[in-house]
Each structure stands twice: as C-alpha cells, then as structure tokens.
C-alpha cells in the first residue's frame, strides 16, 4: 500500500502526517521535503523501541546525532524528565534551528514536545510515534503535557511538530495489550464521529488487533482523519475538541487513583471510561439502550475482563471522583462530562455535581 499523507492545518501552523510501511528508510528524504536542514539532532527514545529501528533512523539523518533513552511510564512523565532533556540541549549548545526527534509512544511524544516548546521558546520538533496509541491519537493535534501529583497532563503547552511519521513496521514489536491500548482511541474516534467506521471496526476487530496490514492501515488513516478534522476546527480545545476526551474524564481518574500503575494502562482506562460514560448516558436517557448495548458488546469482544470490579473496590470511589473533580475541562464546582447521544455523535455541554457521579459509580459497581 502506498504511503498516505494527511495535512493538518491549524491556526498555529500546518504539518503533514505520513502513514505507511518502511518509512524509517525514507526519513532523510522526508526531512529534506520538510526543509529540516539542522546541524544537530537530539533523539529522545523510548527504551522499548527496538534498537535496530533506531539505527535505521540514525543512518538516515546523516548529521550530528545525540541520543537519550527514557524509561517511559506515567511516573516519569514529569518535570524531572523534561529537565534531563533540556540539560542535554543546553550542554550541547542546541539552537532554535536544530531539531528534537521523539521516537516512542505517547508519553515520549508528550515529554519531548513539551521540552521542545520551552527550550529557547521553541526548536524544531519531529514526532515518530511507535505505538498504535501514539499514531492514532497523541501525535495529532499539538498537545504536550506532563503529570503532577495533582493529576494527569495538568502542565503543558500547545506545540506543533514539523511532521509526524507513522511507520507501521514499529507496531510488529508490540504485545497485544499495547495494541489494544491504541485500539481504544480508534474505537473512541468511531463513537464520536462516524457510525459506519464503528461498523467496520465491529466487523473486523480481530483482523485489526492482529495487525493485518490493509485493516490496520485503514484504521490508522481513518482515525487520524477524524481527529484532524476536529483539531483543525478547535486547536486550543475551547469547544468542539473537547469531544476527543470522550471516556477520558472517567478513564484518567481510574488511572490516577491507581497511581498510574501497570495494572491499568491508558487504553484500558479509556475503554473503562468509555463504558462508564456510555452507561451514564444511557441511565440519563441520552443514548438508547439498543445503542448502548452495541458499545457494551463491542468492548466485550475485545476484552471481557475490562470491568471496574477487576481493578477497584467500592471504597476507592470517593478517590476516583476527587480526581474527576480536578479534570482540566471543569470550570466550576461541577464535573464536565462528554456524553454520547448515539454512535457517531457526542456532546460536551453536560455538567454534574460530584454526588450524582459518586452515586452512579456506587450503583454501577452493583450492576456489572
């Protein structure tokens, strides 16, 4: 299949996303095509990325290349890690025309882009996402961010890459759990924007999760198009872009209440969050029971064990709601929720007091 190119055009600038196979071997040409003629490059690399793929990338840059490997997890998505990157840039006298390239998943992309955005008020940045999650979600839209003790992604900026290069060859090294993590966002994109895409996923979910080439590339491409269209209309997340957080208000709180442990990864948290938000929508007569059941049964297809009681006890509910109360979408003492009206259409104009959500979660535990 031929390399696909998507052009993201926002108020903060425009950049291409390349999707295809063997793209790492074409990196030199892609850098030239995007007028990146830097003398110095810093590669910020996830420790899990296969070394042979990193070597291919280094050979194609053919300039002075510095490297730093990061052990990527939510606890290391911190100011301390950003300071480590900044220190390398300062020690080696990088200037704003030099380039930082992130190679890894969403965590490495968020950390690297944030570091690039604040170093000398911005140096060139390229994102090479190596996980399915990063290829369909975090690499698109210019959001950067790190965590703090108060919650996830509460410190950050908006900063556009010069380009994104999504080489599907990287996905072959991922375990199924990591593939499912990315599939969560593909699934979410279908729910918020495209019912026909949902039916495609529902029919072909196993082929996608097994990385059958035509199915996975179509899923990545379609997912990127959905996110691109939303980001272009609302780059700074003032209104419409909030719908991309469908399932995340619950999901981020689930992750945070477990201390971002490996027990629950981001994609699993999002799927639990999607199910919770869909059930909350159904109980409040926003979505029909029939449509809710389509969502519920699709989630059961991909992982039957994704139910709250396998991760939490009821005594954790108050803590979960407390984390939901610090979500960055909130603007008063209520919790903003993105809720689903039907598959393909969600709305962000919903606010609820803490007690209502707490009561819902208590009852929800009794019914699942």
C-alpha positions as CSV (number, residue, x, y, z in Angstrom):
1,X,0.0,0.0,0.0
2,X,1.3,3.4,-0.9
3,X,2.4,5.9,1.8
4,X,-0.6,8.0,2.8
5,X,-0.2,11.7,3.7
6,X,-2.6,13.8,5.7
7,X,-2.1,17.5,6.0
8,X,-3.1,19.0,9.4
9,X,-3.9,22.7,9.0
10,X,-4.5,24.7,12.2
11,X,-4.4,28.3,13.3
12,X,-0.9,27.5,14.8
13,X,0.5,26.2,11.6
14,X,0.3,23.2,9.3
15,X,2.2,19.9,9.1
16,X,2.0,16.6,7.4
17,X,1.4,13.1,8.8
18,X,2.9,10.2,6.9
19,X,1.4,6.8,7.3
20,X,2.9,3.6,5.8
21,X,5.4,0.8,5.8
22,X,9.3,1.2,5.7
23,X,9.1,4.9,6.4
24,X,12.2,4.9,8.6
25,X,14.2,4.1,5.5
26,X,12.8,7.3,3.9
27,X,13.4,9.6,6.8
28,X,16.3,11.5,5.1
29,X,14.1,12.4,2.2
30,X,11.2,13.3,4.4
31,X,13.4,15.7,6.5
32,X,14.5,17.4,3.2
33,X,11.0,17.6,1.9
34,X,10.0,19.5,5.1
35,X,13.0,21.8,4.9
36,X,14.7,20.5,8.1
37,X,18.4,21.1,7.4
38,X,19.5,21.2,11.1
39,X,23.1,20.6,12.0
40,X,22.3,18.9,15.4
41,X,19.6,16.4,16.3
42,X,18.6,15.0,19.6
43,X,16.7,11.7,19.6
44,X,14.6,11.2,22.6
45,X,13.8,7.4,22.6
46,X,11.6,5.1,24.5
47,X,13.6,2.3,26.0
48,X,11.2,-0.2,24.5
49,X,11.8,0.8,20.9
50,X,13.8,-1.9,19.0
51,X,17.4,-0.8,18.7
52,X,17.6,-1.9,15.0
53,X,14.8,0.5,14.1
54,X,16.7,3.3,15.9
55,X,19.8,2.5,14.0
56,X,17.9,2.8,10.7
57,X,16.7,6.2,11.7
58,X,20.2,7.4,12.8
59,X,21.7,6.3,9.5
60,X,19.1,8.3,7.5
61,X,19.7,11.5,9.4
62,X,23.4,11.7,8.5
63,X,24.2,14.6,10.8
64,X,25.4,15.1,14.3
65,X,23.0,13.0,16.4
66,X,22.7,12.9,20.2
67,X,20.5,10.3,21.9
68,X,18.8,9.9,25.3
69,X,16.8,6.8,26.2
70,X,13.9,7.2,28.6
71,X,12.1,4.6,30.7
72,X,8.6,5.5,29.7
73,X,5.8,5.4,32.3
74,X,3.3,7.8,33.7
75,X,5.5,8.4,36.8
76,X,8.4,9.5,34.5
77,X,6.2,11.8,32.6
78,X,7.4,14.6,34.8
79,X,9.3,17.8,35.1
80,X,12.4,15.9,36.2
81,X,12.5,14.0,32.8
82,X,11.9,17.3,30.9
83,X,14.9,18.8,32.8
84,X,17.1,15.9,31.8
85,X,16.3,16.6,28.1
86,X,16.7,20.4,28.4
87,X,20.1,19.8,30.1
88,X,21.4,17.8,27.1
89,X,20.2,20.5,24.7
90,X,21.9,23.2,26.8
91,X,25.2,21.3,27.2
92,X,25.5,20.8,23.5
93,X,24.5,24.3,22.6
94,X,21.5,23.5,20.5
95,X,19.8,26.5,18.8
96,X,16.3,27.0,17.6
97,X,17.1,25.7,14.1
98,X,18.3,22.4,15.5
99,X,15.8,19.5,15.8
100,X,14.5,17.2,18.5
101,X,13.0,14.0,17.4
102,X,10.9,11.8,19.6
103,X,10.8,8.1,18.9
104,X,8.3,6.2,21.0
105,X,4.8,6.2,22.4
106,X,2.5,9.0,23.6
107,X,4.5,9.5,26.8
108,X,7.8,10.1,25.0
109,X,5.9,12.4,22.5
110,X,4.3,14.5,25.2
111,X,7.5,14.9,27.2
112,X,9.6,15.6,24.1
113,X,7.2,18.1,22.5
114,X,6.9,20.0,25.8
115,X,10.7,20.2,26.2
116,X,10.9,21.4,22.6
117,X,8.3,24.0,23.2
118,X,10.0,25.6,26.2
119,X,13.7,25.3,25.1
120,X,14.7,28.8,23.9
121,X,10.9,29.3,23.3
122,X,10.8,26.5,20.7
123,X,13.1,24.5,18.5
124,X,12.2,22.2,15.6
125,X,10.4,19.1,16.6
126,X,9.6,15.9,14.7
127,X,7.4,13.1,16.1
128,X,8.0,9.4,15.2
129,X,5.2,7.6,17.1
130,X,6.0,3.9,17.5
131,X,2.8,2.7,19.3
132,X,-0.6,2.4,17.9
133,X,-1.9,4.7,20.6
134,X,0.5,7.4,19.6
135,X,0.0,7.0,15.9
136,X,-3.8,7.5,16.1
137,X,-4.1,10.0,19.0
138,X,-1.3,11.8,20.8
139,X,0.8,12.6,17.7
140,X,-2.0,14.6,16.2
141,X,-3.1,18.0,17.4
142,X,-0.1,19.6,19.0
143,X,-0.9,18.9,22.7
144,X,2.0,18.4,25.0
145,X,2.0,17.7,28.7
146,X,3.4,16.2,31.9
147,X,1.8,14.9,35.1
148,X,2.0,16.2,38.6
149,X,0.9,14.9,42.0
150,X,-2.5,16.7,41.3
151,X,-3.3,14.7,38.2
152,X,-2.5,13.8,34.6
153,X,-1.4,16.3,31.9
154,X,-2.1,19.3,34.0
155,X,1.2,21.0,32.9
156,X,1.8,21.5,29.2
157,X,1.5,23.6,26.1
158,X,0.3,23.5,22.5
159,X,3.2,23.0,20.1
160,X,3.1,21.7,16.5
161,X,5.6,19.2,15.1
162,X,7.3,19.9,11.7
163,X,5.9,16.5,10.7
164,X,4.7,13.2,12.1
165,X,6.0,9.9,10.6
166,X,3.9,6.8,11.5
167,X,5.8,3.8,10.3
168,X,3.5,0.7,10.8
169,X,6.7,-1.5,11.0
170,X,7.1,-0.4,14.6
171,X,3.8,-2.0,15.6
172,X,5.1,-5.5,15.0
173,X,7.1,-5.4,18.2
174,X,4.1,-4.5,20.4
175,X,2.3,-7.0,22.6
176,X,-1.4,-7.4,22.2
177,X,-2.1,-5.4,25.3
178,X,-0.3,-2.4,23.8
179,X,-2.2,-2.8,20.5
180,X,-5.4,-2.8,22.5
181,X,-4.3,0.4,24.2
182,X,-4.2,2.1,20.8
183,X,-7.3,0.5,19.6
184,X,-9.2,2.2,22.4
185,X,-8.6,5.6,20.7
186,X,-9.6,4.2,17.3
187,X,-12.8,2.9,18.8
188,X,-13.4,6.2,20.5
189,X,-13.0,8.1,17.3
190,X,-15.7,6.0,15.6
191,X,-18.1,6.6,18.5
192,X,-17.7,10.4,18.5
193,X,-17.8,10.9,14.7
194,X,-18.5,8.0,12.3
195,X,-21.0,5.2,12.8
196,X,-20.0,3.5,9.5
197,X,-16.4,3.4,10.8
198,X,-17.8,1.8,14.1
199,X,-19.5,-1.0,12.0
200,X,-16.2,-1.5,10.1
201,X,-14.4,-1.9,13.5
202,X,-17.1,-4.2,14.8
203,X,-16.8,-6.5,11.9
204,X,-13.0,-6.5,11.6
205,X,-11.8,-6.0,15.2
206,X,-9.7,-9.2,15.3
207,X,-8.0,-8.5,12.0
208,X,-7.1,-5.1,13.2
209,X,-5.8,-6.3,16.6
210,X,-3.7,-8.9,14.7
211,X,-2.3,-6.1,12.5
212,X,-3.5,-7.4,9.2
213,X,-1.9,-4.7,7.0
214,X,-4.8,-3.3,5.0
215,X,-7.1,-3.3,8.0
216,X,-4.7,-1.7,10.4
217,X,-3.5,1.0,7.9
218,X,-7.2,1.9,7.1
219,X,-8.0,2.1,10.8
220,X,-5.0,4.4,11.5
221,X,-5.7,6.6,8.5
222,X,-9.4,6.9,9.2
223,X,-8.8,7.6,12.9
224,X,-6.2,10.3,12.0
225,X,-8.7,12.0,9.6
226,X,-11.4,12.1,12.3
227,X,-9.0,13.7,14.8
228,X,-7.5,16.1,12.3
229,X,-10.9,17.4,11.3
230,X,-11.8,18.2,14.9
231,X,-8.4,19.7,15.8
232,X,-8.5,22.0,12.7
233,X,-11.8,23.5,13.9
234,X,-10.7,23.9,17.5
235,X,-7.0,23.8,18.1
236,X,-7.0,25.2,21.6
237,X,-9.8,22.9,22.9
238,X,-12.2,25.8,23.6
239,X,-15.3,23.9,22.4
240,X,-15.6,21.1,19.8
241,X,-12.2,19.5,20.5
242,X,-13.4,18.6,24.0
243,X,-15.3,15.7,22.4
244,X,-12.0,13.9,21.9
245,X,-12.0,13.4,25.7
246,X,-15.0,11.1,25.5
247,X,-14.3,8.4,28.1
248,X,-11.2,10.2,29.4
249,X,-12.8,12.0,32.4
250,X,-13.6,8.7,34.0
251,X,-10.6,7.0,32.4
252,X,-7.9,9.4,33.6
253,X,-9.4,9.3,37.1
254,X,-9.2,5.5,37.1
255,X,-5.6,5.7,36.1
256,X,-4.7,8.3,38.6
257,X,-6.5,6.6,41.5
258,X,-4.2,3.5,40.9
259,X,-1.1,5.8,40.8
260,X,-0.6,5.2,37.1
261,X,0.5,1.6,37.8
262,X,0.9,-1.1,35.2
263,X,-2.2,-2.7,36.5
264,X,-4.2,-0.4,34.2
265,X,-2.7,1.2,31.2
266,X,-4.0,4.3,29.4
267,X,-6.0,2.5,26.8
268,X,-7.6,0.2,29.3
269,X,-8.5,3.2,31.4
270,X,-10.1,4.9,28.3
271,X,-12.1,1.8,27.5
272,X,-13.4,1.6,31.0
273,X,-14.1,5.3,30.8
274,X,-16.0,4.9,27.5
275,X,-18.1,2.2,29.0
276,X,-18.8,4.3,32.2
277,X,-19.6,7.4,30.2
278,X,-21.9,5.4,27.8
279,X,-23.7,3.7,30.8
280,X,-24.1,7.1,32.5
281,X,-25.5,8.5,29.2
282,X,-28.0,5.6,29.0
283,X,-29.1,6.0,32.6
284,X,-29.8,9.7,31.9
285,X,-31.8,8.9,28.8
286,X,-29.2,10.5,26.5
287,X,-28.5,7.3,24.5
288,X,-30.9,4.4,23.8
289,X,-30.4,1.1,25.4
290,X,-30.0,-0.5,22.0
291,X,-27.1,1.7,21.0
292,X,-25.5,1.4,24.5
293,X,-25.6,-2.4,24.1
294,X,-23.8,-2.2,20.7
295,X,-21.0,-0.4,22.6
296,X,-21.1,-2.8,25.5
297,X,-20.9,-5.9,23.4
298,X,-18.1,-4.5,21.2
299,X,-16.0,-3.9,24.4
300,X,-16.7,-7.5,25.5
301,X,-15.4,-8.7,22.1
302,X,-12.0,-7.0,22.7
303,X,-11.5,-7.8,26.4
304,X,-14.1,-9.5,28.6
305,X,-12.1,-8.7,31.7
306,X,-12.4,-4.9,31.4
307,X,-14.9,-4.3,34.2
308,X,-14.4,-2.0,37.2
309,X,-14.5,-4.6,39.9
310,X,-11.4,-6.2,38.5
311,X,-9.5,-3.0,39.2
312,X,-11.2,-1.3,42.1
313,X,-13.2,-1.8,45.3
314,X,-16.1,0.4,46.2
315,X,-14.0,2.2,48.9
316,X,-12.0,3.7,46.0
317,X,-15.0,5.6,44.5
318,X,-14.6,8.8,46.5
319,X,-10.9,9.0,45.4
320,X,-11.9,8.4,41.8
321,X,-14.5,11.3,41.9
322,X,-11.9,13.5,43.6
323,X,-9.6,13.0,40.6
324,X,-12.5,13.7,38.2
325,X,-13.1,17.0,40.0
326,X,-9.6,18.2,39.0
327,X,-10.1,17.5,35.3
328,X,-8.9,20.4,33.2
329,X,-12.3,20.7,31.4
330,X,-14.0,21.7,34.6
331,X,-14.7,25.4,35.1
332,X,-16.7,25.4,38.3
333,X,-17.5,23.1,41.2
334,X,-19.2,20.6,38.9
335,X,-17.7,17.9,36.6
336,X,-17.9,18.3,32.9
337,X,-18.7,15.1,31.0
338,X,-18.7,14.3,27.3
339,X,-21.7,12.0,26.8
340,X,-22.9,10.0,23.9
341,X,-26.3,10.7,22.2
342,X,-25.9,7.9,19.6
343,X,-23.0,6.1,17.9
344,X,-21.3,8.8,15.9
345,X,-22.5,11.8,17.9
346,X,-21.4,13.1,21.4
347,X,-21.9,16.4,23.2
348,X,-19.8,18.3,25.7
349,X,-22.4,20.5,27.3
350,X,-23.0,18.4,30.4
351,X,-22.2,19.3,34.0
352,X,-23.0,17.2,37.1
353,X,-22.3,17.6,40.8
354,X,-19.9,15.3,42.5
355,X,-22.6,13.4,44.4
356,X,-24.6,12.4,41.3
357,X,-21.4,10.8,39.8
358,X,-20.5,9.2,43.1
359,X,-23.9,7.6,43.4
360,X,-23.8,6.5,39.8
361,X,-20.5,4.7,40.4
362,X,-21.8,3.0,43.6
363,X,-24.8,1.7,41.6
364,X,-22.6,0.8,38.6
365,X,-20.5,-1.5,40.7
366,X,-23.6,-3.4,41.7
367,X,-24.8,-4.0,38.2
368,X,-21.6,-5.1,36.3
